[in-house]
Amino acid sequence: MDALHVGFGFAVLAFVFLAIALLGRLGRAVGTAEAAIRVRDAAGKLVDLEQRSRLVERRDALGEELRTIEVDFRLGRIDGAAYEAERRRLEPLIVAVLRELDRLDAALDEAA
């Protein structure tokens, strides 16, 4: 075998070992994340971090929907009545999500 083939073989071998090491580290990180999905607040109640993540996604989606109807109204794509009706539908949903996020964040702060 010439030096080029040997060098290439060592490079492939090093890559394989690096990939195995990274996958092992990733597996440990995932296990840690799964274990940390729920934490206890000061009162001992479990707080679900996945629920918080879903609420953040919901808040962002509702906010985007509200921004979209505002732009549509300004551009004349929807009339004032449709804009007001949609805004009245979205605002209570956004408020409810924000309240729940505040509750979860307070529980997380207590747990820390």
ZINOR-V105897 format. One record per residue. PSI is psi in radians with two decimals (NA if undefined). Layout:
psi->PSI
psi->PSI
This chain:
psi->2.47
psi->3.00
psi->-0.57
psi->-0.76
psi->-0.69
psi->-0.77
psi->-0.73
psi->-0.71
psi->-0.75
psi->-0.65
psi->-0.76
psi->-0.75
psi->-0.76
psi->-0.71
psi->-0.75
psi->-0.79
psi->-0.70
psi->-0.77
psi->-0.74
psi->-0.75
psi->-0.75
psi->-0.72
psi->-0.67
psi->-0.74
psi->-0.71
psi->-0.73
psi->-0.72
psi->-0.68
psi->-0.71
psi->-0.74
psi->-0.70
psi->-0.74
psi->-0.71
psi->-0.65
psi->-0.46
psi->0.22
psi->-0.58
psi->2.36
psi->2.80
psi->2.39
psi->-3.08
psi->-0.51
psi->0.00
psi->0.04
psi->2.42
psi->2.35
psi->2.20
psi->1.96
psi->-0.49
psi->-0.67
psi->-0.72
psi->-0.74
psi->-0.75
psi->-0.68
psi->-0.69
psi->-0.75
psi->-0.73
psi->-0.77
psi->-0.81
psi->-0.72
psi->-0.76
psi->-0.69
psi->-0.71
psi->-0.70
psi->-0.72
psi->-0.76
psi->-0.67
psi->-0.79
psi->-0.55
psi->-0.76
psi->-0.78
psi->-0.69
psi->-0.80
psi->-0.58
psi->-0.03
psi->0.25
psi->-0.50
psi->2.66
psi->3.01
psi->-0.68
psi->-0.75
psi->-0.69
psi->-0.85
psi->-0.72
psi->-0.77
psi->-0.70
psi->-0.73
psi->-0.53
psi->-0.70
psi->-0.70
psi->-0.80
psi->-0.59
psi->-0.77
psi->-0.77
psi->-0.74
psi->-0.73
psi->-0.76
psi->-0.68
psi->-0.76
psi->-0.68
psi->-0.75
psi->-0.73
psi->-0.79
psi->-0.71
psi->-0.67
psi->-0.72
psi->-0.68
psi->-0.68
psi->-0.67
psi->-0.61
psi->-0.44
psi->NA
